[in-house]
Amino acid sequence: MSLHEHIASIIAQTENSCIPFSEFMRLALYTPELGYYCRPQSPIGKEGDFVTAPEISPLFSHCLARQLQDILIHLNDGNILEFGAGLGTLACEILLYLEKQNALPQHYFILELSASLKEAQRLQLQQRCPHLLSRVIWLSELPTQFEGVVIANEVLDAMPVEIIRLYDTHYEQAFVTYNAPHFNWYYQKIEGLSLQEQARKIATTLPIEMLSNGYITEVNTYIRPWINSLTECIQTGVIFIIDYGFLSPQYYHPDRKEGTLMCHYQHQSHSNPLIQVGEQDITAHVDFSAVIEAATEAELKILGYAPQAYFLLSLGLLELASHAQDTVEQYQLAQQIKTLTLPSEMGELFKVLALAKGYETPLQGFKRLY
C-alpha cells in the first residue's frame, strides 16, 4: 500500500471522513517506512530536497562545538544528545572538534526515529571517525537523568501543526478530506477549548480588518509536551533550539496572512502540503514566544535568544575561517559564511534559543547580550 492509499484509508474510516491537518502532516512525514522522513531515500543534501547548516559548512558545527565545550567543562563532564541527526554531519564535526580540544563527551546520544537516517548516520561516523563510534548511542526515546547538552537543530519546524483560520466572528480549524485521487481542505469551527483559546489569543493581536477575510496561521500543540518531557529527563544541562521562526509579534503578523507552512521538493519551495504526499518535506516556522512561554512554565532558565548570525559570530566564526589553507578554501569559506550569516540567507531568519536546568553560567554565543 502506498502512503497516499494509507492516509486515504484512514480518512475513510473516520466518522466524518476527515482528519485534522496535524494528523495528516504526522502521517505524511512519520508513517513507518512510508513517511517522508522514514522512507529509504535521504531528504537531505544535494540529491535530496533541502540542506541544513551542518551540510552547508563545517564552521557551523565548529562554532556550536566551541559552545558545547565550555558547558561540558563547567559541568565537569557530561553527554550530548542530538534530536534527529540528519546525515550525521553535525555529530561527526562536533566529535572531531572536541577530540582536538581533549573535551570529548562521555556519550553522544542520537534520538532518531528514521531507520534509513540512522543507517546514514552510522555510515558517515564509520567513514569519518570510526575511533569515536563507540561513544555514539542511538536512542528511540529520551534517556533518564541526563546531564549535558541537548541539540535540536531544525527539529521543531518539522513537528505537526494545526492550521487555523481566524475571522472577527469565529475561528476555524483545518481538516483534510479525500475525494479520489485528491486530498482536499475542509474547515470547520474549532471545538477544542485549548485550541480555541490559542486562536482567540492570536486574533486579539491582529488588526480587525485582517480578520474579515480570514487570517490563516499555524499552532504547534506539540511544543509544550516536548519541553515538559525534556525538563523531566534532564537533571542538569542546556538545550539549544536552532530553527527558523519569529517571536509572536512577527509570527502572527499581517504580512503572514496565509501562514508560514512550506513544502520542499528537490530544492524548490511551495505551500501545498496535499500533493506529492510522502515525497516532499512539510514545515512551519517556529513561534519562539510559545517555546519560551512553555520553557518558563517548566521552570527552565532562558540563557539566550539571538539570530543565528549573532550566535555564530560571537563564537568566533570569522576566526575559525581565517585558518584556511589556500585561496580556494578562503573563497569557499567566505561563501559559506555568507549563507550562514547574511540577513537574506540564514542569518536573521534562523534563531538560536538556549534553555537551561540547573545551569547558570553565561554562554559565549550570547555574550554581547549579557
Kinemage of the C-alpha trace (Angstrom):
@kinemage 1
@onewidth
@group {chain A} dominant
@subgroup {mainchain}
@vectorlist {calphas} color= white
{ca met a 1} P 0.000 0.000 0.000
{ca ser a 2} L 1.311 3.456 -0.881
{ca leu a 3} L 1.340 6.296 1.650
{ca his a 4} L -1.344 8.038 -0.405
{ca glu a 5} L -3.602 4.973 -0.112
{ca his a 6} L -2.730 4.507 3.561
{ca ile a 7} L -3.805 8.038 4.514
{ca ala a 8} L -6.896 7.825 2.300
{ca ser a 9} L -7.962 4.612 4.085
{ca ile a 10} L -7.525 6.247 7.496
{ca ile a 11} L -9.674 9.208 6.420
{ca ala a 12} L -12.352 6.825 5.081
{ca gln a 13} L -12.587 5.106 8.476
{ca thr a 14} L -13.216 8.293 10.450
{ca glu a 15} L -16.725 9.261 11.484
{ca asn a 16} L -16.736 12.499 9.479
{ca ser a 17} L -14.403 11.334 6.673
{ca cys a 18} L -11.768 13.883 7.623
{ca ile a 19} L -8.720 14.224 9.872
{ca pro a 20} L -7.124 17.331 11.452
{ca phe a 21} L -4.284 18.710 9.367
{ca ser a 22} L -1.839 17.938 12.194
{ca glu a 23} L -2.685 14.234 11.831
{ca phe a 24} L -2.291 14.428 8.050
{ca met a 25} L 1.132 16.072 8.486
{ca arg a 26} L 2.178 13.445 11.050
{ca leu a 27} L 1.202 10.612 8.709
{ca ala a 28} L 2.844 12.259 5.691
{ca leu a 29} L 6.140 12.720 7.496
{ca tyr a 30} L 6.389 9.921 10.050
{ca thr a 31} L 4.433 6.834 8.929
{ca pro a 32} L 6.939 3.957 9.399
{ca glu a 33} L 8.668 3.001 6.118
{ca leu a 34} L 6.333 5.223 4.055
{ca gly a 35} L 6.506 8.724 5.558
{ca tyr a 36} L 8.824 11.358 4.141
{ca tyr a 37} L 11.375 11.052 6.959
{ca cys a 38} L 11.060 7.259 7.217
{ca arg a 39} L 11.460 6.224 3.569
{ca pro a 40} L 14.793 4.840 2.265
{ca gln a 41} L 15.705 7.983 0.278
{ca ser a 42} L 17.507 10.694 2.245
{ca pro a 43} L 15.703 14.066 2.294
{ca ile a 44} L 18.919 15.998 2.996
{ca gly a 45} L 21.716 17.130 0.699
{ca lys a 46} L 22.206 17.910 -2.978
{ca glu a 47} L 20.383 14.737 -4.001
{ca gly a 48} L 17.556 15.416 -1.545
{ca asp a 49} L 15.129 18.296 -1.105
{ca phe a 50} L 16.940 20.681 1.254
{ca val a 51} L 20.204 21.301 3.082
{ca thr a 52} L 20.777 22.202 6.719
{ca ala a 53} L 23.507 24.377 8.242
{ca pro a 54} L 25.852 21.456 9.098
{ca glu a 55} L 25.761 20.402 5.430
{ca ile a 56} L 26.439 23.961 4.263
{ca ser a 57} L 29.614 24.453 6.287
{ca pro a 58} L 31.667 22.715 9.000
{ca leu a 59} L 32.074 26.181 10.518
{ca phe a 60} L 28.527 25.968 11.880
{ca ser a 61} L 29.336 22.738 13.738
{ca his a 62} L 32.686 24.057 14.997
{ca cys a 63} L 31.122 27.209 16.449
{ca leu a 64} L 28.472 25.148 18.202
{ca ala a 65} L 31.172 22.707 19.417
{ca arg a 66} L 33.040 25.630 20.998
{ca gln a 67} L 29.925 26.490 22.969
{ca leu a 68} L 29.362 22.866 23.980
{ca gln a 69} L 32.970 22.587 25.132
{ca asp a 70} L 32.515 25.484 27.575
{ca ile a 71} L 29.367 23.923 29.006
{ca leu a 72} L 30.881 20.443 29.386
{ca ile a 73} L 33.862 21.958 31.200
{ca his a 74} L 31.571 23.774 33.641
{ca leu a 75} L 29.630 20.553 34.197
{ca asn a 76} L 32.886 18.676 34.868
{ca asp a 77} L 31.801 16.106 32.259
{ca gly a 78} L 28.519 15.197 30.644
{ca asn a 79} L 26.906 13.948 27.479
{ca ile a 80} L 25.493 15.350 24.261
{ca leu a 81} L 22.038 14.445 22.952
{ca glu a 82} L 21.052 15.353 19.405
{ca phe a 83} L 17.488 15.150 18.128
{ca gly a 84} L 17.083 13.944 14.550
{ca ala a 85} L 20.733 13.966 13.483
{ca gly a 86} L 20.095 14.061 9.722
{ca leu a 87} L 23.022 12.534 7.839
{ca gly a 88} L 25.225 12.591 10.960
{ca thr a 89} L 27.334 15.531 9.762
{ca leu a 90} L 26.848 17.649 12.882
{ca ala a 91} L 27.685 14.712 15.155
{ca cys a 92} L 30.882 13.953 13.205
{ca glu a 93} L 32.100 17.536 13.169
{ca ile a 94} L 31.354 18.126 16.863
{ca leu a 95} L 33.089 14.915 17.971
{ca leu a 96} L 36.168 15.566 15.817
{ca tyr a 97} L 36.408 19.162 17.042
{ca leu a 98} L 36.017 18.234 20.713
{ca glu a 99} L 38.573 15.450 20.312
{ca lys a 100} L 41.177 18.028 19.226
{ca gln a 101} L 40.349 20.052 22.355
{ca asn a 102} L 40.556 16.976 24.640
{ca ala a 103} L 36.952 17.682 25.583
{ca leu a 104} L 35.014 14.668 24.306
{ca pro a 105} L 31.684 13.923 26.000
{ca gln a 106} L 31.115 10.601 27.735
{ca his a 107} L 28.494 9.723 25.151
{ca tyr a 108} L 26.936 11.306 22.086
{ca phe a 109} L 23.306 10.207 22.082
{ca ile a 110} L 21.229 10.459 18.907
{ca leu a 111} L 17.464 10.229 19.189
{ca glu a 112} L 16.444 9.149 15.707
{ca leu a 113} L 13.117 7.642 14.617
{ca ser a 114} L 14.062 7.040 10.970
{ca ala a 115} L 15.789 3.712 10.310
{ca ser a 116} L 17.203 4.962 6.983
{ca leu a 117} L 18.661 8.131 8.508
{ca lys a 118} L 20.064 6.141 11.409
{ca glu a 119} L 21.923 3.963 8.905
{ca ala a 120} L 23.196 7.052 7.055
{ca gln a 121} L 24.475 8.483 10.347
{ca arg a 122} L 26.221 5.240 11.269
{ca leu a 123} L 27.854 5.028 7.842
{ca gln a 124} L 29.208 8.584 7.988
{ca leu a 125} L 30.563 8.072 11.503
{ca gln a 126} L 32.229 4.832 10.454
{ca gln a 127} L 33.856 6.531 7.479
{ca arg a 128} L 34.965 9.771 9.122
{ca cys a 129} L 35.621 8.966 12.784
{ca pro a 130} L 35.477 5.190 13.341
{ca his a 131} L 37.589 5.507 16.510
{ca leu a 132} L 34.804 7.614 18.101
{ca leu a 133} L 31.885 5.412 17.074
{ca ser a 134} L 31.851 3.649 20.458
{ca arg a 135} L 30.812 6.940 22.092
{ca val a 136} L 27.708 7.235 19.893
{ca ile a 137} L 24.496 5.636 21.166
{ca trp a 138} L 21.234 5.676 19.211
{ca leu a 139} L 18.018 6.035 21.203
{ca ser a 140} L 14.356 5.596 20.397
{ca glu a 141} L 13.206 7.548 23.450
{ca leu a 142} L 14.583 10.143 25.846
{ca pro a 143} L 17.163 8.986 28.400
{ca thr a 144} L 16.621 9.400 32.120
{ca gln a 145} L 18.689 11.552 34.476
{ca phe a 146} L 20.545 13.189 31.599
{ca glu a 147} L 23.397 15.612 32.264
{ca gly a 148} L 24.913 17.617 29.440
{ca val a 149} L 23.778 19.399 26.293
{ca val a 150} L 20.734 18.813 24.091
{ca ile a 151} L 20.779 19.928 20.428
{ca ala a 152} L 17.582 20.373 18.424
{ca asn a 153} L 18.646 21.725 15.034
{ca glu a 154} L 15.686 22.134 12.665
{ca val a 155} L 13.502 19.836 14.770
{ca leu a 156} L 10.577 21.998 15.846
{ca asp a 157} L 9.786 23.146 12.295
{ca ala a 158} L 9.011 19.517 11.370
{ca met a 159} L 6.554 18.964 14.226
{ca pro a 160} L 2.923 18.561 13.047
{ca val a 161} L 0.903 21.766 13.390
{ca glu a 162} L -2.739 22.674 13.479
{ca ile a 163} L -3.813 25.141 10.800
{ca ile a 164} L -6.449 27.627 11.889
{ca arg a 165} L -8.397 30.365 10.111
{ca leu a 166} L -9.423 33.378 12.166
{ca tyr a 167} L -12.421 35.604 11.489
{ca asp a 168} L -13.728 38.513 13.529
{ca thr a 169} L -16.811 36.452 14.456
{ca his a 170} L -15.430 32.915 14.836
{ca tyr a 171} L -12.381 30.630 14.461
{ca glu a 172} L -11.981 27.577 12.231
{ca gln a 173} L -9.682 24.551 12.181
{ca ala a 174} L -8.334 22.919 9.006
{ca phe a 175} L -9.111 19.272 8.268
{ca val a 176} L -8.177 17.083 5.305
{ca thr a 177} L -10.734 15.060 3.317
{ca tyr a 178} L -10.235 12.680 0.402
{ca asn a 179} L -12.015 12.664 -2.929
{ca ala a 180} L -10.085 10.246 -5.151
{ca pro a 181} L -7.484 10.882 -6.288
{ca his a 182} L -7.052 14.170 -4.392
{ca phe a 183} L -6.765 15.279 -0.774
{ca asn a 184} L -8.759 18.437 -0.070
{ca trp a 185} L -9.083 21.121 2.585
{ca tyr a 186} L -12.113 21.285 4.842
{ca tyr a 187} L -12.588 23.919 7.559
{ca gln a 188} L -14.948 23.710 10.491
{ca lys a 189} L -15.464 25.695 13.662
{ca ile a 190} L -12.881 24.951 16.365
{ca glu a 191} L -14.349 22.740 19.063
{ca gly a 192} L -11.369 22.032 21.335
{ca leu a 193} L -11.192 24.549 24.188
{ca ser a 194} L -7.390 24.715 24.257
{ca leu a 195} L -7.046 25.416 20.520
{ca gln a 196} L -9.984 27.820 20.702
{ca glu a 197} L -8.226 29.762 23.458
{ca gln a 198} L -4.979 29.900 21.466
{ca ala a 199} L -6.918 31.117 18.415
{ca arg a 200} L -8.582 33.847 20.475
{ca lys a 201} L -5.207 34.904 21.887
{ca ile a 202} L -3.737 35.258 18.377
{ca ala a 203} L -6.811 37.028 16.980
{ca thr a 204} L -6.659 39.748 19.641
{ca thr a 205} L -3.182 40.758 18.418
{ca leu a 206} L -4.313 41.313 14.820
{ca pro a 207} L -5.963 44.370 13.259
{ca ile a 208} L -9.699 43.768 12.957
{ca glu a 209} L -9.600 44.345 9.192
{ca met a 210} L -7.191 41.374 8.854
{ca leu a 211} L -9.892 39.049 10.180
{ca ser a 212} L -12.714 39.999 7.817
{ca asn a 213} L -11.493 37.691 5.020
{ca gly a 214} L -9.938 35.080 7.277
{ca tyr a 215} L -6.371 35.044 8.652
{ca ile a 216} L -4.626 31.671 8.275
{ca thr a 217} L -1.841 30.589 10.615
{ca glu a 218} L -0.428 27.584 12.480
{ca val a 219} L -0.358 26.416 16.081
{ca asn a 220} L 2.160 23.823 17.273
{ca thr a 221} L 0.469 21.906 20.094
{ca tyr a 222} L 3.498 19.613 20.493
{ca ile a 223} L 5.810 22.296 21.885
{ca arg a 224} L 4.626 22.223 25.493
{ca pro a 225} L 4.692 18.415 25.943
{ca trp a 226} L 8.084 18.275 24.191
{ca ile a 227} L 9.544 20.892 26.551
{ca asn a 228} L 7.997 19.146 29.568
{ca ser a 229} L 9.469 15.775 28.566
{ca leu a 230} L 12.924 17.337 28.213
{ca thr a 231} L 12.585 19.016 31.601
{ca glu a 232} L 11.771 15.675 33.190
{ca cys a 233} L 14.716 13.823 31.629
{ca ile a 234} L 17.383 16.475 32.298
{ca gln a 235} L 18.996 16.725 35.703
{ca thr a 236} L 21.496 19.429 34.756
{ca gly a 237} L 22.102 20.814 31.309
{ca val a 238} L 21.486 23.211 28.458
{ca ile a 239} L 19.096 22.842 25.499
{ca phe a 240} L 19.896 24.519 22.170
{ca ile a 241} L 16.963 25.021 19.815
{ca ile a 242} L 18.101 26.218 16.393
{ca asp a 243} L 15.407 26.822 13.807
{ca tyr a 244} L 13.737 29.344 11.546
{ca gly a 245} L 10.983 31.388 13.091
{ca phe a 246} L 9.965 34.508 14.966
{ca leu a 247} L 8.657 35.804 18.248
{ca ser a 248} L 4.848 36.084 18.297
{ca pro a 249} L 4.558 39.742 17.158
{ca gln a 250} L 6.463 38.886 13.979
{ca tyr a 251} L 4.979 35.409 13.573
{ca tyr a 252} L 1.336 36.473 13.790
{ca his a 253} L 1.772 39.493 11.577
{ca pro a 254} L -0.481 40.966 8.858
{ca asp a 255} L 2.220 40.154 6.296
{ca arg a 256} L 1.779 36.433 7.061
{ca lys a 257} L -1.975 36.207 6.492
{ca glu a 258} L -1.559 32.874 4.629
{ca gly a 259} L 0.589 31.313 7.350
{ca thr a 260} L 4.169 30.046 7.188
{ca leu a 261} L 3.606 26.456 6.070
{ca met a 262} L 6.137 25.480 3.397
{ca cys a 263} L 6.915 22.339 1.410
{ca his a 264} L 10.314 21.461 -0.037
{ca tyr a 265} L 10.796 19.232 -3.066
{ca gln a 266} L 14.062 18.952 -4.990
{ca his a 267} L 15.275 22.286 -3.571
{ca gln a 268} L 12.105 24.078 -4.688
{ca ser a 269} L 9.572 25.526 -2.244
{ca his a 270} L 5.792 25.856 -2.394
{ca ser a 271} L 2.871 25.958 0.052
{ca asn a 272} L 0.644 22.991 -0.907
{ca pro a 273} L 1.110 20.078 1.518
{ca leu a 274} L -1.702 17.992 -0.028
{ca ile a 275} L 0.250 16.980 -3.137
{ca gln a 276} L 3.309 14.723 -3.591
{ca val a 277} L 2.466 13.126 -0.261
{ca gly a 278} L 5.482 11.411 1.260
{ca glu a 279} L 7.781 12.838 -1.417
{ca gln a 280} L 8.115 16.370 -0.031
{ca asp a 281} L 9.036 17.954 3.263
{ca ile a 282} L 6.336 19.859 5.162
{ca thr a 283} L 7.424 22.505 7.661
{ca ala a 284} L 6.144 25.508 9.581
{ca his a 285} L 8.139 28.339 11.107
{ca val a 286} L 8.622 28.233 14.877
{ca asp a 287} L 6.777 30.570 17.229
{ca phe a 288} L 9.653 31.132 19.652
{ca ser a 289} L 7.405 33.037 22.060
{ca ala a 290} L 5.395 29.821 22.535
{ca val a 291} L 8.624 27.891 23.168
{ca ile a 292} L 9.857 30.470 25.699
{ca glu a 293} L 6.469 30.511 27.431
{ca ala a 294} L 6.429 26.702 27.708
{ca ala a 295} L 10.025 26.713 28.983
{ca thr a 296} L 9.251 29.355 31.597
{ca glu a 297} L 6.240 27.378 32.815
{ca ala a 298} L 8.504 24.314 33.075
{ca glu a 299} L 10.882 26.421 35.220
{ca leu a 300} L 13.712 26.351 32.713
{ca lys a 301} L 16.058 29.334 32.610
{ca ile a 302} L 16.366 31.321 29.376
{ca leu a 303} L 20.116 31.681 28.817
{ca gly a 304} L 19.892 33.417 25.458
{ca tyr a 305} L 17.927 34.103 22.300
{ca ala a 306} L 19.532 35.586 19.191
{ca pro a 307} L 19.681 35.393 15.398
{ca gln a 308} L 21.976 32.656 14.093
{ca ala a 309} L 24.445 35.203 12.672
{ca tyr a 310} L 24.904 36.831 16.087
{ca phe a 311} L 25.403 33.468 17.786
{ca leu a 312} L 27.992 32.188 15.295
{ca leu a 313} L 29.954 35.452 15.138
{ca ser a 314} L 30.058 35.588 18.944
{ca leu a 315} L 31.630 32.140 18.927
{ca gly a 316} L 34.461 33.140 16.603
{ca leu a 317} L 33.083 32.226 13.176
{ca leu a 318} L 35.452 34.613 11.376
{ca glu a 319} L 38.437 33.457 13.421
{ca leu a 320} L 37.745 29.821 12.566
{ca ala a 321} L 37.519 30.724 8.876
{ca ser a 322} L 40.881 32.529 8.988
{ca his a 323} L 42.695 29.177 9.215
{ca ala a 324} L 42.027 28.426 5.534
{ca gln a 325} L 44.977 26.766 3.793
{ca asp a 326} L 44.752 28.462 0.387
{ca thr a 327} L 42.772 30.997 -1.651
{ca val a 328} L 40.342 28.353 -2.922
{ca glu a 329} L 39.421 27.340 0.622
{ca gln a 330} L 39.237 31.010 1.637
{ca tyr a 331} L 36.716 31.663 -1.127
{ca gln a 332} L 34.653 28.570 -0.225
{ca leu a 333} L 34.537 29.534 3.446
{ca ala a 334} L 33.592 33.110 2.557
{ca gln a 335} L 30.621 31.841 0.556
{ca gln a 336} L 29.604 29.541 3.400
{ca ile a 337} L 29.795 32.394 5.913
{ca lys a 338} L 27.524 34.492 3.704
{ca thr a 339} L 24.917 31.717 3.630
{ca leu a 340} L 25.084 31.240 7.399
{ca thr a 341} L 25.022 34.925 8.377
{ca leu a 342} L 23.527 37.223 5.747
{ca pro a 343} L 20.017 38.518 6.599
{ca ser a 344} L 18.853 37.469 3.123
{ca glu a 345} L 20.066 33.899 3.785
{ca met a 346} L 20.027 32.123 7.182
{ca gly a 347} L 21.493 34.860 9.379
{ca glu a 348} L 18.306 36.555 10.561
{ca leu a 349} L 15.514 34.063 9.895
{ca phe a 350} L 17.228 31.296 11.884
{ca lys a 351} L 17.294 31.825 15.625
{ca val a 352} L 19.177 30.176 18.490
{ca leu a 353} L 17.399 29.707 21.813
{ca ala a 354} L 19.254 28.323 24.841
{ca leu a 355} L 17.332 26.897 27.801
{ca ala a 356} L 18.880 25.570 30.990
{ca lys a 357} L 18.101 23.478 34.016
{ca gly a 358} L 20.476 23.737 36.959
{ca tyr a 359} L 22.989 25.704 34.886
{ca glu a 360} L 23.602 29.427 35.403
{ca thr a 361} L 26.893 30.247 33.613
{ca pro a 362} L 26.525 32.847 30.807
{ca leu a 363} L 27.080 31.449 27.332
{ca gln a 364} L 29.726 32.678 24.893
{ca gly a 365} L 27.255 32.647 21.998
{ca phe a 366} L 25.180 35.370 23.662
{ca lys a 367} L 27.988 37.273 25.375
{ca arg a 368} L 27.044 40.657 23.911
{ca leu a 369} L 23.540 40.280 25.320
{ca tyr a 370} L 24.594 39.985 28.956
